[in-house]
């Protein structure tokens, strides 16, 4: 009897263990089923951008960069989230803002302007897994595997076209140039502009002035207006500026004198006041928006490459503006400008990028 009771008890224990195991197996199923039915959302790519002095609303360089960021957000909004930061008035906190974005987990960060060069060089080394886009700057020794892409432009090519436009439309035979900070980058604009003007009229006279030697030269519209007025009083009837937010003053001067201004970077007729539009002949388009957008697109598609990317006329990286406000003013010279553009793209015209090359270019003109 004792043996029978023992065997019966063991059977009860085994059955209980079996039932418990079965229940435990069933209990383990729901989390797996729930995980299959509700997959985790893919993490969005974080894209950050730090403006240079003048910030958003400069109607020029910074606004062009923002346009590229805005377009990318529209096209890839389901894949990216974006953020932009404004620097201090003098731009002293550029490096701090870059580092802030990197520490906050941003995957791709842009610095808008050559003044970011040293800062991006330093921060990119501290955050090797973060990608950086340096607009207008140059860091030596990069390759496709680097985490920095230097986004550069052939400003001289676009400036050559608006220089030709200025000389073709000038009635006095005198035109002007107002640069922001006197550095090799802005001298590229000047050299191309002067060469384009001389190409169509070797006798044209060109007056050049610079606002200053620091970054503040890009945000001084009062000085920009003063220099443009001086050039108009000296006989110039078209003045081209490459001075960021300081160019607002150049456009004001042209409006006051009923002469022509040529904008830069963005199509400045589109953002100018209504009374100013009849006096903006065209703008030299520097497609910072294209550079920013293309770099974001490459990153989203897994095709980001470090190193150097140059945008010229052939890449639609520079050009001149035609819009509803100026098309009647320049319709007579568009065929000539497009002919010149084609020659530059084909290499038949080699545009100078500095004063020395400009002097050689002028010597070679017939």
C-alpha positions as CSV (number, residue, x, y, z in Angstrom):
1,X,0.0,0.0,0.0
2,X,2.8,2.4,0.9
3,X,4.5,1.7,-2.5
4,X,1.2,2.4,-4.4
5,X,0.7,5.6,-2.5
6,X,4.3,6.7,-3.3
7,X,3.9,5.9,-7.0
8,X,0.5,7.8,-7.1
9,X,2.2,10.8,-5.4
10,X,5.1,10.8,-7.9
11,X,2.6,10.8,-10.8
12,X,0.8,13.8,-9.3
13,X,4.1,15.7,-8.9
14,X,5.1,14.9,-12.5
15,X,1.8,16.0,-13.9
16,X,1.9,19.2,-11.9
17,X,5.4,19.9,-13.2
18,X,4.3,19.3,-16.8
19,X,1.3,21.6,-16.4
20,X,3.5,24.3,-14.8
21,X,6.0,24.1,-17.7
22,X,3.3,24.3,-20.2
23,X,1.8,27.4,-18.5
24,X,5.3,29.0,-18.3
25,X,5.8,28.4,-22.1
26,X,2.4,30.0,-22.8
27,X,3.2,32.9,-20.5
28,X,6.5,33.6,-22.5
29,X,4.7,33.9,-25.8
30,X,2.9,37.2,-25.6
31,X,6.0,39.4,-25.3
32,X,7.4,37.8,-28.5
33,X,4.1,38.2,-30.3
34,X,3.9,41.8,-29.2
35,X,7.5,42.5,-30.3
36,X,6.6,41.1,-33.8
37,X,3.4,43.1,-34.1
38,X,4.9,46.4,-32.9
39,X,8.5,46.7,-34.3
40,X,10.6,49.5,-32.8
41,X,10.7,52.7,-34.8
42,X,13.9,53.4,-36.7
43,X,15.9,56.3,-35.1
44,X,15.9,59.5,-37.1
45,X,19.1,61.0,-38.4
46,X,19.9,64.3,-36.5
47,X,21.2,67.1,-38.7
48,X,22.6,70.3,-37.1
49,X,23.7,73.6,-38.7
50,X,25.5,76.5,-37.1
51,X,25.2,79.9,-38.9
52,X,28.0,82.4,-39.1
53,X,27.8,86.0,-38.1
54,X,24.8,87.7,-39.5
55,X,22.8,84.6,-38.9
56,X,19.5,83.6,-40.4
57,X,17.9,86.6,-42.1
58,X,21.0,88.0,-43.7
59,X,19.3,87.7,-47.1
60,X,22.5,86.2,-48.4
61,X,25.0,83.5,-47.4
62,X,23.3,82.1,-44.2
63,X,19.9,82.2,-45.7
64,X,21.1,80.2,-48.7
65,X,22.4,77.5,-46.3
66,X,19.1,77.5,-44.4
67,X,17.2,77.0,-47.7
68,X,19.1,73.8,-48.3
69,X,18.3,72.6,-44.7
70,X,14.7,73.5,-45.2
71,X,14.5,71.6,-48.5
72,X,16.1,68.5,-47.0
73,X,13.6,68.6,-44.1
74,X,10.8,68.7,-46.5
75,X,12.1,65.9,-48.7
76,X,13.4,63.6,-45.9
77,X,11.3,64.6,-43.0
78,X,10.4,61.0,-42.2
79,X,14.1,60.2,-41.9
80,X,15.7,63.3,-40.3
81,X,15.3,65.9,-37.7
82,X,17.0,69.2,-38.0
83,X,18.2,72.0,-35.7
84,X,20.1,75.3,-36.4
85,X,22.0,77.5,-33.9
86,X,22.9,81.2,-34.1
87,X,26.3,82.3,-33.0
88,X,27.1,85.2,-30.7
89,X,27.4,88.6,-32.3
90,X,31.1,88.2,-32.9
91,X,30.9,84.5,-33.6
92,X,33.2,83.7,-30.6
93,X,31.1,80.6,-29.6
94,X,31.3,78.8,-33.0
95,X,33.3,75.9,-31.5
96,X,31.1,75.7,-28.4
97,X,28.0,75.3,-30.6
98,X,29.5,72.6,-32.8
99,X,30.5,70.7,-29.7
100,X,27.1,71.1,-28.2
101,X,25.5,69.5,-31.2
102,X,28.0,66.7,-31.3
103,X,27.5,65.9,-27.6
104,X,23.7,65.9,-28.2
105,X,24.1,63.0,-30.6
106,X,23.8,64.9,-33.9
107,X,25.0,62.7,-36.8
108,X,25.8,65.4,-39.4
109,X,26.8,69.0,-38.5
110,X,27.4,72.0,-40.8
111,X,29.5,75.0,-40.1
112,X,28.5,77.9,-42.4
113,X,31.6,79.8,-43.5
114,X,35.4,79.6,-43.6
115,X,35.6,81.0,-40.1
116,X,34.6,77.5,-38.9
117,X,37.7,75.8,-40.3
118,X,39.8,75.5,-37.2
119,X,36.8,74.8,-35.0
120,X,35.6,71.9,-37.2
121,X,39.1,70.6,-37.5
122,X,39.3,70.3,-33.7
123,X,35.8,69.1,-32.9
124,X,35.8,66.5,-35.7
125,X,38.8,64.9,-34.2
126,X,37.1,64.7,-30.8
127,X,34.0,63.1,-32.3
128,X,35.2,60.7,-35.1
129,X,31.8,59.1,-35.5
130,X,30.1,62.4,-36.3
131,X,30.2,63.8,-39.9
132,X,30.8,67.5,-40.6
133,X,30.1,69.7,-43.6
134,X,32.5,72.7,-43.7
135,X,31.2,75.4,-46.1
136,X,34.0,77.5,-47.8
137,X,36.7,76.2,-45.5
138,X,39.7,73.9,-46.3
139,X,41.3,71.4,-44.1
140,X,44.4,69.7,-45.5
141,X,44.9,66.0,-45.7
142,X,41.3,64.8,-46.0
143,X,40.2,61.8,-48.1
144,X,36.9,60.1,-48.8
145,X,37.1,58.2,-45.5
146,X,37.4,61.4,-43.4
147,X,34.5,62.5,-41.3
148,X,34.7,66.1,-42.8
149,X,33.5,67.2,-46.2
150,X,34.8,70.6,-47.4
151,X,32.1,72.2,-49.5
152,X,33.8,74.8,-51.8
153,X,32.7,76.9,-54.7
154,X,34.1,78.5,-57.8
155,X,32.9,81.9,-56.9
156,X,35.1,83.4,-59.6
157,X,33.0,81.7,-62.3
158,X,29.7,83.1,-61.2
159,X,31.3,86.5,-60.6
160,X,32.7,86.5,-64.1
161,X,29.1,86.3,-65.5
162,X,27.8,89.2,-63.3
163,X,30.9,91.2,-64.2
164,X,30.1,90.7,-67.8
165,X,26.5,91.7,-67.1
166,X,27.6,94.9,-65.3
167,X,29.9,96.0,-68.2
168,X,27.2,95.2,-70.8
169,X,24.6,97.3,-68.9
170,X,26.8,100.2,-67.8
171,X,26.3,103.5,-69.6
172,X,29.1,105.3,-67.9
173,X,31.8,102.7,-68.5
174,X,32.5,102.6,-64.7
175,X,31.4,99.8,-62.4
176,X,32.1,99.1,-58.7
177,X,32.8,96.2,-56.3
178,X,32.3,96.2,-52.6
179,X,33.9,93.3,-50.7
180,X,33.3,92.4,-47.1
181,X,36.4,91.0,-45.3
182,X,39.6,91.4,-47.3
183,X,40.6,87.8,-47.6
184,X,41.5,85.4,-50.5
185,X,38.0,84.0,-50.6
186,X,36.4,87.4,-51.2
187,X,39.2,88.3,-53.6
188,X,38.0,85.4,-55.8
189,X,34.7,87.2,-56.2
190,X,36.5,90.4,-57.1
191,X,39.0,88.8,-59.6
192,X,36.2,87.0,-61.4
193,X,34.0,90.1,-61.5
194,X,36.7,92.3,-62.9
195,X,37.8,89.7,-65.5
196,X,34.2,89.2,-66.7
197,X,33.8,93.0,-67.1
198,X,37.1,93.3,-69.0
199,X,36.2,90.3,-71.2
200,X,33.2,92.2,-72.7
201,X,34.6,95.7,-72.5
202,X,38.4,96.0,-72.1
203,X,38.1,99.7,-71.5
204,X,35.7,99.5,-68.5
205,X,36.9,101.1,-65.3
206,X,36.4,99.2,-62.1
207,X,36.4,100.8,-58.6
208,X,37.0,98.3,-55.7
209,X,36.6,98.8,-51.9
210,X,36.6,96.5,-48.9
211,X,34.6,97.1,-45.7
212,X,37.2,95.7,-43.3
213,X,39.6,93.0,-42.2
214,X,37.6,91.1,-39.6
215,X,34.4,89.0,-39.7
216,X,32.4,92.1,-38.7
217,X,32.8,93.3,-42.2
218,X,30.0,91.0,-43.2
219,X,27.5,92.6,-41.0
220,X,28.0,96.4,-41.5
221,X,25.3,97.7,-43.9
222,X,26.1,101.3,-42.9
223,X,29.7,101.0,-44.2
224,X,28.4,99.0,-47.2
225,X,26.1,101.9,-48.1
226,X,28.8,104.5,-47.5
227,X,31.3,102.7,-49.9
228,X,28.6,102.1,-52.6
229,X,27.5,105.8,-52.5
230,X,31.1,106.8,-52.9
231,X,31.5,104.6,-56.0
232,X,28.2,105.9,-57.5
233,X,29.4,109.5,-56.9
234,X,32.6,108.6,-58.7
235,X,30.6,107.7,-61.8
236,X,29.9,103.9,-61.3
237,X,26.4,103.0,-62.3
238,X,26.5,99.3,-61.4
239,X,28.0,98.0,-58.1
240,X,28.4,94.3,-57.2
241,X,28.8,93.3,-53.5
242,X,30.3,90.2,-51.9
243,X,29.7,91.3,-48.3
244,X,27.0,89.2,-46.7
245,X,24.6,91.3,-44.6
246,X,26.6,94.4,-45.4
247,X,25.2,94.3,-48.9
248,X,21.9,95.4,-47.6
249,X,23.5,98.9,-47.5
250,X,24.8,98.6,-51.1
251,X,21.2,97.9,-52.3
252,X,19.9,100.8,-50.3
253,X,22.5,103.0,-51.9
254,X,21.6,101.9,-55.4
255,X,17.9,102.5,-54.7
256,X,18.7,106.0,-53.4
257,X,20.9,106.9,-56.4
258,X,18.6,105.1,-58.9
259,X,21.6,103.0,-60.1
260,X,22.1,99.2,-60.2
261,X,23.3,96.9,-57.5
262,X,24.2,93.2,-58.0
263,X,23.4,90.9,-55.1
264,X,25.3,87.8,-54.0
265,X,24.8,84.2,-52.8
266,X,21.0,84.3,-52.8
267,X,18.6,85.8,-55.4
268,X,18.4,89.1,-53.5
269,X,15.6,90.5,-55.7
270,X,13.2,87.9,-54.0
271,X,13.9,89.2,-50.5
272,X,14.4,92.9,-51.2
273,X,11.8,95.6,-50.5
274,X,9.5,96.3,-53.4
275,X,10.9,99.7,-54.0
276,X,14.4,98.2,-54.2
277,X,13.7,95.5,-56.8
278,X,13.9,97.8,-59.9
279,X,17.5,98.5,-59.0
280,X,18.8,95.0,-58.5
281,X,20.2,94.0,-61.9
282,X,20.8,90.4,-60.9
283,X,22.5,88.4,-58.2
284,X,25.5,86.0,-58.3
285,X,24.0,82.8,-57.1
286,X,26.3,80.8,-54.8
287,X,24.3,77.6,-54.3
288,X,25.1,76.9,-50.7
289,X,21.6,75.5,-50.5
290,X,22.6,72.9,-53.1
291,X,25.8,71.9,-51.2
292,X,23.9,71.5,-47.9
293,X,21.0,69.6,-49.5
294,X,23.2,67.3,-51.5
295,X,25.4,66.5,-48.4
296,X,22.3,65.6,-46.3
297,X,20.9,63.5,-49.2
298,X,24.2,61.6,-49.5
299,X,24.2,60.9,-45.7
300,X,20.6,59.7,-45.7
301,X,21.3,57.4,-48.6
302,X,24.5,56.1,-47.0
303,X,26.8,57.8,-49.6
304,X,28.5,60.4,-47.5
305,X,32.1,61.0,-48.5
306,X,34.7,63.1,-46.8
307,X,37.3,65.2,-48.6
308,X,36.6,68.0,-51.0
309,X,33.6,68.8,-53.2
310,X,33.7,71.8,-55.5
311,X,30.7,73.5,-57.0
312,X,31.2,75.5,-60.2
313,X,29.1,76.5,-63.2
314,X,29.3,72.9,-64.5
315,X,27.8,71.6,-61.3
316,X,25.1,74.3,-61.1
317,X,26.9,75.5,-57.9
318,X,27.2,79.1,-59.1
319,X,25.3,81.2,-61.6
320,X,23.3,84.4,-62.0
321,X,19.7,85.1,-61.1
322,X,16.8,85.6,-63.6
323,X,13.4,86.2,-62.0
324,X,10.1,88.1,-62.7
325,X,11.6,91.3,-61.3
326,X,14.8,91.5,-63.4
327,X,14.1,89.4,-66.6
328,X,13.1,92.5,-68.6
329,X,16.2,94.4,-67.5
330,X,18.6,91.7,-68.6
331,X,16.7,89.9,-71.4
332,X,18.9,91.6,-74.0
333,X,22.1,90.3,-72.5
334,X,21.1,86.8,-71.5
335,X,22.2,85.2,-74.8
336,X,25.6,86.7,-74.4
337,X,25.9,85.6,-70.8
338,X,24.8,82.1,-71.6
339,X,27.4,82.0,-74.4
340,X,30.1,83.0,-72.0
341,X,28.9,80.4,-69.5
342,X,29.2,77.7,-72.1
343,X,32.7,78.7,-72.9
344,X,33.7,78.6,-69.2
345,X,32.1,75.1,-68.8
346,X,34.0,73.9,-71.8
347,X,37.3,75.3,-70.6
348,X,37.6,77.8,-73.4
349,X,37.7,80.6,-70.8
350,X,39.8,80.1,-67.8
351,X,38.5,82.4,-65.1
352,X,41.1,84.0,-62.8
353,X,40.7,83.4,-59.0
354,X,43.2,86.0,-57.7
355,X,44.8,89.3,-58.6
356,X,47.9,87.7,-60.2
357,X,45.8,85.5,-62.4
358,X,43.6,88.5,-63.2
359,X,46.5,90.5,-64.5
360,X,47.6,87.6,-66.7
361,X,44.1,87.2,-68.0
362,X,43.8,90.9,-68.9
363,X,47.2,90.7,-70.8
364,X,45.8,87.9,-72.8
365,X,42.7,89.8,-74.0
366,X,42.7,90.9,-77.6
